[in-house]
C-alpha cells in the first residue's frame, strides 16, 4: 500500500515539474546554507573557547578579597548610629600570605595543578627607550604545567631561566620594537625604582601583538627583589583536568582560603553571554531560509490538492480512506524533504570546505589563520532534521484538507 501511495504522490509532483523543482531547490539551498553558516559559527565559538581555556588560567587566586574588609568599629557596632569615614588602612606589603601552604593544599587535590606568580609593572630600558611591560616572576618547572607559553617559544625555553638566574624571556614583538636580540642585556626597573640588568635568554611568539609586546618572564625571586616584596606572590594560577568544573572548584577554593578565586567562566561572562546571543540570532536568521522553503512546499502541495480534487474523489469512491489520501500528500512533503537533504547536505559540505580554506588575520594578531569550521555530526543532524521537519509540517495542512474532501460533492460539481 505504501508503494502505491508513494507512486501517486510522486506522480503528482512530476505533474508540476517546474514548481516542484523550485520548492526542491529552496530546501537544498536552505539545508546547505544552514549547515555552512551553523558550522562556521559553531566552529568559531569552539575555537574561541578552546583558545580561552587553553591560554588562560582555569582559576586565578588573587591577593584580594571578594568583599571589602570591614573596619573594627563597623564590625563591633553593626547597627550603630555613628558612621566612621575616611579611615586609611595600614600600609602593608600586598601579597598572598602563606602561599606555599596553599600550593601544597591545592596540589593535593586530584586533577589540579597550581603555580604561584608575582606579577608587577616594570620599565625595560634599552638604548635610551623605555617600554612598560608586565613582569611575571615564575618558577619555570611549576609554570610549565599551568601555562602554554612553552609551546610558543621560538628561541630558548623556560628552563633557560634556571640556567641563568638573571635571564629574562620576552616576546618577539617587543624584541623587534627595541631592536633586541638573544643574549643582549637590558635594564629593568621595578616600582621600587631599583634598576637591574637582565640577559635575554628566550623569545616567544603567541601571535597576539598585545602579549608579544608587553609580557616578560623572570625568575620569581628576582622579581620579588626587584619589587621589594620578599617572599610574596600576588597570583596563584590553577589548571584543572576538567576546565568546565572551574566555577565549582573556584567556589570551594575561595571558601577554604578566603582569597578571591575567579574561574575562567566568571572572568569571561560578558563574552559567553555575547556568544549565546550571537548563536540565537544566527539560528533565527538561517532558519528563516528553511521556513521560506517550507512555504514553497506548502504552495506546491496546496495547488496539487486544488487541481486533483476530482482525482481525490475518485480514489475515495474506489475505497481509499481519508488517512490514505492524507498520506499521499504528506508523502509529497517527505519526498521533497528527503531529496532536499540528499542534495543539500553534500552541497553544504562543499560550502564548508570552501569556507574552511579562507585565510585572514584576527584583530590584534600577526598570524594568518583559517576560518574554523565545526565538522561535528550535530550540525548535520540539526540542518537535516530541521529541513525535514519543515517539509513535513508544510505538507501537513494541505494533506488534511485533501483528506476532508467529500467525493459526492466533488463528483456532483459541488463546492
Protein Blocks (a to p, Z undefined) as FASTA:
>chain_A
ZZmmmmmmmmmmmmmmmlmmmmmmmmmmmmmmmmmmmmmmmmmmmmmmmmmmmmpcfbdc
dfbdfbdcddfklmmmmmbcbdcehiacddddeddehklmmmmmmmmpghiacddddddd
ddddeehiacddddddddfklmmmmccklmmpfgdcfklmmmpmkbccddfklmmmnopa
ehiacddddfkopacddddfbdcdehpaklmmmgccddfklmmmmnopghiafbdcdddf
blmlmmmmmmmmmmmnopacddfklmmmmmmmmmmmmmmmmmmmmmmmmmmmmmmmmmmm
mmmmmmmmmmmmmmmmnopafklmmmmmmmmmmmmmmmmmmmmmmmmmmmmmmmmmpccd
dehiabdcdddddfbfklmmmmmmmmmmmmmmmmmmmmmmmmmpcfklmmnopZZ
